[in-house]
């Protein structure tokens, strides 16, 4: 396992591992520096101290860090994240690699930030830009008959900060491992996870980077994108397990295969067959799996897929607005009497 570096295309084994590894590197460098400085004159040590300060990477301020997650992604002079807005002329493979590097670098900066500069309950701040929240508001406006469990859904959105709490707990418990790739095939070419869209779609509903709750969640465990009917995922097995729990909870048909070695060129990941995937899952303890499941269920309940089903029930209710059996009896009586049914006929049958 290689130590993480500060380049955008280097993928640490996990967010937790990147923090621990970065701390080990810093500690060893500090001890070595102290031993060397003790043998040097004060003037030389002072000069070396000044040089070391200027060579350290500049940490982002809280507002700059937050801007990396807010839509549209703010262009910051202190950020080296590449822009993926102008990708119309790029190939799908190039777009995907650019997106992956942006996603990884943004998450790395978030976890390398100090407690003072890291945004508190970031997910609650980003809530208005999530397509899941926008679809919830639409369903709420359409619910004239009180079909939605408005109270439970509203409470869940108000307590969305629990997502950050669970993510932090999962990151703390998940084991370090090399990033691995999977292809998640879903039904009918839809994008139920609302992953960021790369390339053309069979159904023209593209999703921007960080425009969905699931995109935010999976960004903490790896990087992902959606093309046609496949979700391409590279990262920790935790993200793969989340996707499986999410689809299973919503009864969405899906299939998982290993991401081939040459599918995403220019990005380092392991292509694992089924036995290796089983071993990775066996490496997760029961507590970590339970927390992943809880996170997946929360996201599934708030998903666009679930909101669409609620709106479909409203449609059926509007179609079945009146007593069809009674109307058929009324129609039969009118036809027996040789009368033409009229819309303004309000004569009671009984």
Protein Blocks (a to p, Z undefined) as FASTA:
>chain_A
ZZddfbfkbccfbfklmmmmmmmmmmmmmmmmmmmmmmpcfklmmmmmmmmmmmpccddd
fklmmmmmpccddddfkbccdcfklmmlpcfklmmmmmmmmmmmmmmmmmmpcfklmcgh
kllmmmmmpmklmmmmmmmmmmmnopacfklmmmmmmmmmmmmmmmmmmmmmpccddddd
dddddehhiafkopacehjdfblcdcdehiafklmmmmmnmccddehjaccdeddfklmm
mmmmmmmmnopacddddddfklpghiacddddfklmmmmmmmpcfklmmmmmmmmmmmmm
mpmklmmmmmmmmmmmmmmmpcfklmmmmmmmmmmnopacdfklccdfZZ
